[in-house]
Amino acid sequence: MDEQLEENLKKISTWKRIFFMLIFAAIGGLVRMLLWAVILLQIASVLFTGNANENVLKFGRSLALYTYHILSFLTFNTENLPYPFADWASTEEINLPEPKARKRPTK
């Protein structure tokens, strides 16, 4: 057991992954704050116009997918580094349902 631990501690790849995990944990925190801004913008949009803002909807979807990529990396579900080490468009590879703009019911 001690030999295995010692071998794992000497692996450069392990330390590189830990380093990138720390970076992406910090980036993930910033992205979550940005997601809250998107949430508040959408709430304001629905309150004032009755509809979700389409541009903010697309941006929020993109951020949510980016968060998914970060969390997949942090939980060892993938070895692929998220953006900026991969193309931002790779967030579109996940098949999620299409966003629906919420409209206020007419009276």
Secondary structure, 3 states (H helix, E strand, C coil): CHHHHHHHHHCHHHHHHHHHHHHHHHHHHHHHHHHHHHHHHHHHHHHHHCECCHHHHHHHHHHHHHHHHHHHHHCCCCCCCCCCCCCHHHHHHCCCCCCCCCECCCC
